[in-house]
């Protein structure tokens, strides 16, 4: 029974039914099965909920208008350089900063991705990607935990970034050759 419920939880989480997944997890807990070893193979399940994306295109005009009324665009001071925010209070209150880990805004579509939907900003231990970069090298597992991603996805992103950097070096070498 535990395996069936675990599969149902995974299916519910995959299609975005977080309430159903929570109910199924409660049923699994009441059956006396420990949280971490559900799949039988010793693999750990994700303890946090998946990131949630809000598409601007799906919002109605009334919702957009209400959002503008509740949260008008004010011109307020926020740091523009790393030196201005390095010694500021943590967790960082500037969620609109592109280095903040709480939300990501897609540059083309404008969709908003909430990376930690089950945690409030002030509850986060790490909020700034630059603070993490200043610490030095950390493992893929640690990066995945900080960014709410799996270790495999972090590895894929690392490989993609390194290949982009190699491509830039090759372009610069060709530019030097042509000049």
ABEGO torsion letter per residue (X at the ends): XAAAAAAAAAAAAAAGBAAAAAAAAAAAAAAGBBAABAAGAGBBBBABBBBBBBBAAABBAAAAAAAAAABBBBBBBBBABAAAAAABBOBBABAABAABAABBBBAAAGBBBBABAABBAAABABABAAAAAAAEBBBAAAAAAAAGBBAAAAAAAAAAAAAAAAAAAAAAAAAAAAX
